[in-house]
Amino acid sequence: MPAVNGSVQSGQSHRRSVVATVVGNFVESFDWLAYGLFAPLFAAQFFPSSNQFTSLLGAFAVFGTGMLFRPIGGVLLGRLADRRGRRPALMLAIGLMTGGSTLIAVVPTYEHIGILAPLLLLLARLAQGVSSGGEWTAAATYLMEIAPKNRRCLYSSLFSVTTMAGPFVASLLGAGLGVWLGTATMEAWGWRVPFLLGGVFGVILLFLRRRLTETEVFRREVRPRARRGSLGQLIGAHRPQVLLAVMLVAGLGVIGGTWSTAVPAMGHRLIGSQTMFWVVVCVTGSVILLQVPIGLLADRVEPGRFLIVSSVVFAAVGSYAYLTVQDSFASLAFTYSTGVIFLGCVTMVLPKMLSRIFPPQIRGLGIGLPHASTTALLGGAGPLLAAYSDERGASGWFIAAVMAAVLLAWPATLWERRLFRARTAPGSEPVPESAVARPVG
């Protein structure tokens, strides 16, 4: 058992902290993907139009607007994590996500309250956008500060597991409800069930996170500092690191937005909603089983090398899969799986790489601002641009731009490696205690 401040933390307490941290990613990904999966079913109820494509664009515009509020969440919750602690940021993030999901579950449609319907839908997505911008940031910071140094990719693999578990459960629920209720009932009110469950999941997680204790890194290295979580300090003294973080996150942002929303929508159109639900279920269920073994592998490989190989392979295979997708289960499963596997690989190494870019007193804000801004811009625009380019027959140009963002990981990784080696070279400033973080007592 690790000793902390003269006390001993039990393995059970440590495991409870890890679970309460990573499960938030499940709630976020469940709520986030539920919107993309069920948007084709409820779009016309909030954005009535004689053209189904126009209604879907309206629903995706709300999705994109919610993404644009992620930077606000990254700044507010990242600053909160640096000034008040990682735990308060984790509590507020899941509270906002729970409230947004519950509102979507109960909001009346356009037929009943007119323009207020899409406005309330937008409000719910804005709350979820703020939450999403801060949840991953606070959770990644907390997890990297309690993870053993040689197991950080393994701990990050739990992020991948819970991230994929969200779509898995949402899609399994959609497929089951579709069989049980039928298409007409699903379009009438069945689409509300996942959002209601998302609210229930959030309430349960709030109770779990109440028992979290603050990280030792925050208590020893951050709290004693008078100046911490300063946006001016981040932009002034750490501007190169912010740019580096943006380059590292670009692939995650653009693929997260496109593959979690645009590809399922493509499947809805090509093979129908019910079959597309099963595609997501089968793919995510299979890939979940690979995450922990790949996390163990990533801990044995230099994280930059792992990220470069993952990005280059996906740029080739993912482009082919997206541009040659056909109206069959196998084709859509192959296309969807390429993005899901890539996102899992990136998520395994990104928390480790981002956490060592920034010092502890600016880490929450340092990760939150570039991560949330990049995923908001690229992830929010992805579904709209994908739908527009597909309508115009310009999917090739779209996927070329997407893969260019993915390949930014290559030069960014080389840059990050030089910075890290300079910080840890003999005679340089000592590595902070956070680099050898231990669980909290």
C-alpha positions in Angstrom: 0.0 0.0 0.0 1.4 3.4 -0.9 2.3 5.7 2.0 1.0 9.2 1.8 1.7 12.0 4.3 2.5 9.4 6.9 -0.7 7.5 6.3 -1.5 4.5 4.3 -4.2 4.3 1.7 -5.9 1.0 1.1 -6.0 -0.6 -2.3 -9.8 -0.5 -2.1 -9.8 3.3 -1.6 -7.5 3.8 -4.6 -9.7 1.6 -6.8 -12.8 3.5 -5.7 -11.1 6.8 -6.7 -10.1 5.4 -10.1 -13.6 4.1 -10.8 -15.4 7.3 -9.7 -13.0 9.2 -12.0 -13.2 7.2 -15.2 -16.9 6.4 -15.0 -17.6 10.1 -15.7 -16.2 9.5 -19.1 -18.9 6.8 -19.6 -21.7 9.2 -18.6 -20.3 11.9 -20.9 -19.8 9.7 -23.9 -23.2 8.0 -23.4 -25.0 11.4 -23.3 -22.9 12.8 -26.1 -23.3 9.9 -28.5 -26.9 9.4 -27.6 -27.6 12.8 -29.2 -25.8 11.8 -32.4 -27.5 8.4 -32.6 -31.0 9.6 -31.8 -30.8 13.0 -33.6 -32.3 11.5 -36.9 -35.3 10.3 -34.8 -36.1 13.6 -33.0 -34.7 16.3 -35.4 -38.1 16.9 -37.1 -39.8 17.4 -33.8 -37.6 20.3 -32.9 -36.8 21.6 -36.4 -39.9 20.9 -38.5 -39.3 21.0 -42.2 -40.6 19.3 -45.3 -36.9 18.3 -46.0 -35.5 15.7 -43.6 -32.0 16.8 -44.4 -32.8 20.3 -43.3 -34.2 19.1 -40.0 -31.1 17.0 -39.4 -28.8 20.0 -40.2 -30.7 21.9 -37.5 -30.1 19.1 -34.9 -26.4 19.0 -35.9 -26.2 22.8 -35.6 -27.3 22.5 -32.0 -24.7 19.7 -31.5 -22.0 22.1 -33.0 -23.1 25.0 -30.8 -22.9 22.8 -27.7 -19.3 21.9 -28.8 -18.5 25.6 -29.1 -19.2 26.0 -25.4 -16.5 23.4 -24.5 -13.8 26.0 -24.3 -15.8 27.8 -21.7 -15.9 24.6 -19.7 -12.2 24.0 -20.3 -11.4 27.4 -18.9 -13.9 27.5 -16.0 -13.5 24.0 -14.8 -9.7 23.9 -15.6 -9.2 27.0 -13.5 -11.4 25.6 -10.8 -9.3 22.4 -10.8 -6.1 24.5 -10.3 -7.5 26.9 -7.8 -9.9 24.9 -5.7 -8.9 21.3 -6.5 -9.5 18.5 -8.9 -12.4 17.1 -6.9 -14.7 20.2 -7.1 -14.1 20.4 -10.9 -15.1 16.7 -11.2 -18.3 17.3 -9.2 -19.4 20.4 -11.1 -18.7 18.7 -14.5 -20.9 15.7 -13.9 -23.6 17.9 -12.3 -23.9 20.0 -15.5 -24.0 16.9 -17.7 -26.7 15.3 -15.6 -28.8 18.5 -15.8 -28.5 18.8 -19.5 -29.4 15.2 -20.2 -32.4 15.4 -17.9 -33.7 18.5 -19.7 -33.4 16.9 -23.1 -35.4 13.9 -21.8 -38.4 16.1 -20.7 -38.4 19.1 -23.0 -41.6 19.4 -25.1 -41.4 19.5 -28.9 -41.9 22.3 -31.3 -45.6 21.3 -31.8 -46.3 22.0 -28.1 -44.2 25.1 -27.2 -43.0 26.4 -30.5 -39.7 28.1 -30.7 -39.0 27.4 -27.0 -38.5 23.8 -27.9 -35.3 24.2 -29.9 -34.1 26.9 -27.5 -34.4 24.6 -24.5 -32.7 21.8 -26.5 -29.9 24.3 -27.2 -29.7 25.3 -23.5 -29.4 21.6 -22.5 -26.6 21.1 -25.1 -24.8 24.2 -23.8 -24.8 22.9 -20.3 -23.4 19.6 -21.6 -20.9 21.4 -23.7 -19.5 23.3 -20.7 -19.5 20.0 -18.8 -17.7 18.1 -21.6 -15.1 20.8 -21.9 -14.1 20.3 -18.2 -14.9 16.6 -17.5 -12.2 15.1 -19.5 -9.7 17.7 -18.4 -10.4 17.3 -14.6 -10.6 13.5 -14.9 -7.4 13.2 -16.9 -5.5 15.5 -14.5 -6.8 13.6 -11.4 -6.1 10.2 -12.9 -2.5 11.0 -14.0 -1.8 12.5 -10.6 -2.8 9.3 -8.8 -1.5 6.8 -11.3 1.8 5.0 -10.8 4.4 6.4 -13.1 4.9 3.1 -15.1 1.1 2.5 -15.4 -0.2 5.8 -16.7 -1.2 4.4 -20.2 -2.9 1.5 -18.5 -4.9 3.9 -16.4 -5.7 5.9 -19.5 -6.9 2.8 -21.2 -9.7 2.8 -18.6 -10.7 6.1 -20.2 -11.0 4.3 -23.5 -13.0 1.5 -22.0 -15.5 3.9 -20.4 -15.6 6.1 -23.5 -16.6 3.2 -25.6 -18.9 1.7 -23.0 -21.1 4.9 -23.4 -21.7 4.3 -27.1 -22.0 0.6 -26.5 -24.8 1.0 -23.9 -26.5 3.8 -25.8 -26.6 1.8 -29.1 -27.6 -1.4 -27.3 -30.4 0.5 -25.7 -31.4 2.0 -29.0 -31.5 -1.3 -30.8 -33.4 -2.9 -27.9 -35.9 -0.1 -27.8 -36.3 -0.2 -31.5 -37.3 -3.9 -31.4 -39.5 -3.4 -28.4 -41.3 -0.2 -29.2 -41.1 0.0 -33.0 -40.1 2.8 -35.3 -43.2 5.0 -34.8 -43.0 4.9 -31.0 -39.3 5.5 -31.1 -39.8 8.7 -33.1 -42.7 9.7 -30.9 -41.1 9.4 -27.5 -38.8 6.4 -27.3 -35.8 8.5 -28.1 -36.2 10.2 -24.7 -35.4 7.1 -22.7 -31.6 7.2 -23.2 -31.4 10.8 -22.0 -33.5 10.0 -19.0 -31.1 7.2 -18.2 -28.2 9.5 -18.7 -29.6 11.7 -15.9 -29.9 8.7 -13.6 -26.3 7.6 -14.4 -25.2 11.1 -13.6 -26.9 11.2 -10.2 -25.3 7.9 -9.2 -21.9 9.2 -10.2 -22.4 12.4 -8.2 -22.8 10.2 -5.1 -19.7 8.2 -6.0 -17.6 11.3 -6.5 -18.6 12.8 -3.1 -16.2 10.3 -1.6 -13.2 11.4 -3.7 -10.2 12.9 -1.9 -7.9 15.5 -3.3 -4.7 14.5 -5.0 -1.4 14.7 -3.1 0.1 16.6 -6.0 -2.5 19.4 -5.6 -2.2 19.5 -1.9 1.6 19.5 -1.8 2.6 21.4 -5.0 -0.4 23.5 -6.1 -2.4 24.6 -3.0 0.6 26.4 -1.3 1.2 28.6 -4.4 -0.4 32.0 -4.3 -0.6 32.1 -8.1 -2.3 29.1 -9.7 -4.8 28.5 -12.5 -3.9 31.9 -14.1 -5.1 32.4 -17.6 -2.6 35.2 -18.1 0.3 33.0 -16.9 -0.8 30.2 -19.3 -1.0 32.5 -22.3 2.1 34.4 -21.4 4.6 31.9 -20.1 3.3 28.7 -21.6 2.1 29.8 -25.1 4.3 27.2 -26.9 2.9 24.4 -24.8 -0.7 25.5 -25.5 0.1 25.3 -29.3 1.7 21.9 -28.8 -1.4 20.7 -26.9 -3.7 21.9 -29.8 -1.6 19.9 -32.3 -1.7 16.8 -30.2 -5.5 17.0 -29.6 -6.4 17.9 -33.3 -6.9 14.3 -34.4 -8.9 13.3 -31.3 -11.2 16.3 -31.8 -11.9 15.9 -35.5 -12.4 12.1 -35.4 -14.4 12.3 -32.2 -16.9 14.6 -33.8 -17.0 12.9 -37.2 -17.0 9.3 -36.3 -19.3 9.6 -33.3 -22.0 11.6 -35.2 -21.5 11.8 -38.9 -20.8 8.1 -39.5 -23.8 6.9 -37.5 -26.0 9.4 -39.4 -24.5 8.0 -42.6 -25.5 4.5 -41.4 -29.0 5.6 -40.6 -29.4 6.7 -44.2 -27.7 3.7 -45.8 -29.0 0.7 -43.8 -31.6 2.2 -41.4 -31.5 3.2 -37.7 -32.0 -0.3 -36.2 -29.1 -1.9 -38.1 -26.8 1.0 -37.4 -27.4 0.6 -33.7 -26.2 -2.9 -33.9 -23.1 -1.8 -35.9 -22.1 0.5 -33.0 -22.9 -2.3 -30.4 -20.8 -4.9 -32.1 -17.9 -2.6 -32.9 -17.7 -0.9 -29.5 -18.3 -4.2 -27.6 -15.4 -5.8 -29.5 -13.0 -2.9 -29.2 -13.6 -2.5 -25.4 -12.0 -6.0 -24.9 -8.8 -4.7 -26.6 -8.2 -1.6 -24.6 -6.5 -2.9 -21.4 -4.1 -5.1 -23.4 -3.2 -2.2 -25.7 -2.8 0.0 -22.6 -0.3 -2.4 -21.2 1.5 -2.4 -24.6 1.5 1.5 -24.7 3.2 1.6 -21.2 6.1 -0.5 -22.7 6.4 1.7 -25.8 7.5 5.4 -25.8 4.1 7.3 -26.0 5.1 9.5 -28.9 6.1 6.6 -31.1 2.8 4.9 -30.2 0.8 8.0 -31.2 2.7 8.5 -34.5 2.2 4.9 -35.6 -1.5 5.0 -34.7 -2.0 8.3 -36.6 -0.3 7.3 -39.8 -2.0 3.9 -39.9 -5.4 5.5 -39.3 -4.8 8.2 -41.9 -4.4 5.5 -44.6 -7.0 3.0 -43.4 -9.6 5.4 -42.1 -9.6 7.4 -45.4 -10.2 4.3 -47.5 -12.9 3.1 -45.1 -14.8 6.4 -45.1 -14.6 7.0 -48.9 -15.6 3.4 -49.8 -18.4 2.8 -47.3 -21.4 0.9 -48.7 -24.9 0.0 -47.6 -24.0 -3.1 -45.8 -23.4 -4.1 -42.1 -19.8 -5.2 -42.8 -18.8 -2.1 -44.6 -20.2 0.3 -42.0 -18.8 -1.8 -39.2 -15.3 -1.6 -40.8 -15.6 2.1 -41.3 -16.9 2.8 -37.8 -14.3 0.5 -36.2 -11.3 2.3 -37.7 -12.3 5.6 -35.9 -13.1 3.9 -32.7 -9.8 2.0 -32.5 -7.9 5.2 -33.4 -9.7 7.2 -30.6 -8.9 4.4 -28.1 -5.2 4.5 -29.1 -5.0 8.3 -28.8 -6.8 8.4 -25.5 -4.3 5.9 -24.0 -1.3 8.2 -24.5 -2.7 11.7 -24.6 -3.4 12.2 -20.9 0.2 11.2 -20.1 1.7 13.5 -22.8 -0.5 16.5 -21.9 0.0 16.2 -18.2 3.8 16.3 -18.5 3.7 19.4 -20.8 2.3 21.7 -18.0 3.4 22.1 -14.4 0.9 21.2 -11.7 -0.1 24.7 -10.8 -1.4 25.4 -14.3 -2.1 21.8 -15.4 -5.9 21.8 -15.2 -6.2 25.0 -17.2 -3.3 24.1 -19.5 -4.9 20.9 -20.6 -8.5 22.3 -20.5 -8.2 25.3 -22.7 -6.4 23.7 -25.8 -8.2 20.4 -25.4 -11.7 21.9 -25.2 -11.1 24.6 -27.8 -9.7 22.1 -30.4 -12.4 19.5 -29.9 -15.0 22.2 -30.0 -13.8 23.7 -33.3 -12.9 20.5 -35.1 -15.4 18.2 -33.4 -18.3 20.6 -33.7 -17.7 21.5 -37.3 -17.1 17.9 -38.3 -20.7 16.6 -38.6 -21.9 19.7 -40.4 -19.0 19.7 -42.9 -19.4 15.9 -43.4 -23.1 16.2 -44.2 -22.5 19.3 -46.4 -19.6 17.7 -48.3 -21.5 14.5 -48.8 -24.5 16.4 -50.2 -22.1 18.2 -52.6 -20.1 15.1 -53.6 -17.0 16.5 -52.0 -16.3 13.8 -49.4 -12.8 13.3 -50.7 -11.8 16.9 -49.9 -13.4 16.7 -46.5 -11.6 13.5 -45.5 -8.3 14.9 -46.8 -8.7 17.9 -44.4 -9.6 15.5 -41.6 -6.6 13.4 -42.0 -4.3 16.4 -42.3 -5.5 17.3 -38.7 -4.8 13.7 -37.6 -1.2 13.8 -39.0 -0.4 16.9 -37.0 0.3 14.4 -34.2 3.6 13.5 -36.0 5.4 16.9 -35.7 3.7 17.6 -32.4 5.1 14.4 -30.9 8.6 15.2 -32.0 8.3 18.6 -30.4 6.8 17.2 -27.2 9.6 14.7 -27.0 12.3 17.4 -27.2 10.6 19.4 -24.5 10.3 16.5 -22.2 13.9 15.4 -22.6 15.1 18.9 -22.0 13.1 19.0 -18.7 14.4 15.7 -17.5 18.0 16.0 -18.7 20.8 16.0 -16.1 21.4 19.5 -14.8 17.9 20.7 -15.7 15.2 21.7 -13.3 14.2 18.6 -11.2 11.1 16.7 -12.3 8.2 17.8 -10.0 6.7 15.3 -7.6 3.7 15.0 -9.9 5.8 13.0 -12.3 6.0 10.2 -9.7 2.5 10.7 -8.3 1.0 8.4 -5.8 -2.6 7.7 -4.8 -4.3 10.1 -2.4 -4.8 9.3 1.3 
